[in-house]
Amino acid sequence: MILAIGANESDKGMTLLEQPGECISTNSFSVTQVIDENSALAREVDLFSDLSVLLINDEGILYYDNQIISIPEGKCARQVGVYKYTTHSGIEKTVPIVKIME
């Protein structure tokens, strides 16, 4: 699978890898903020982790605030890029973009 970046993604602060990268988690994630219909900022549901990610999908799944996203058996949150954004308090953040896949 090859992921390509278009002008719209670049404008949104997304940089996608040519090939999917490593699995960074098999834990569930809690949606903290919906970005658009195919992506949401989420935090790993783990007491000992502060991992935040931009979760993307191309399966038509609609995200909503506080939604718990479970990773199915045999799959993981695989890094497919990075997302740069500025918080409301003016802090610049960079988080991995992940997609749930094998």
Long-range contacts (C-beta under 8 A, 24 or more apart in sequence): 3-80, 3-81, 5-81, 12-83, 13-83, 13-84, 13-85, 14-54, 14-81, 14-82, 14-83, 14-97, 15-81, 15-82, 15-83, 15-84, 16-80, 16-81, 16-97, 17-79, 17-80, 17-81, 20-78, 20-79, 20-80, 20-99, 20-101, 21-78, 21-79, 21-80, 22-78, 22-79, 23-76, 23-77, 23-78, 23-79, 24-51, 24-53, 24-76, 24-77, 24-78, 24-79, 24-96, 24-98, 25-49, 25-51, 25-53, 25-71, 25-76, 25-77, 25-98, 26-71, 26-75, 26-76, 26-77, 27-71, 28-68, 28-69, 28-70, 28-71, 29-53, 29-55, 29-68, 29-69, 29-71, 29-77, 30-66, 30-67, 30-68, 30-69, 31-55, 31-63, 31-64, 31-65, 31-66, 31-67, 31-68, 31-69, 32-65, 33-65, 34-63, 34-64, 34-65, 37-62, 39-63, 40-67, 41-95, 42-69, 52-93, 52-95, 53-77, 53-95, 53-96, 53-97, 53-98, 54-83, 54-95, 54-96, 54-97, 54-98, 55-98, 55-99, 55-100, 56-80, 56-97, 56-98, 56-99, 57-99, 57-100, 58-99, 69-100, 71-100, 72-100, 74-102, 75-100, 75-101, 75-102, 76-100, 76-101, 76-102
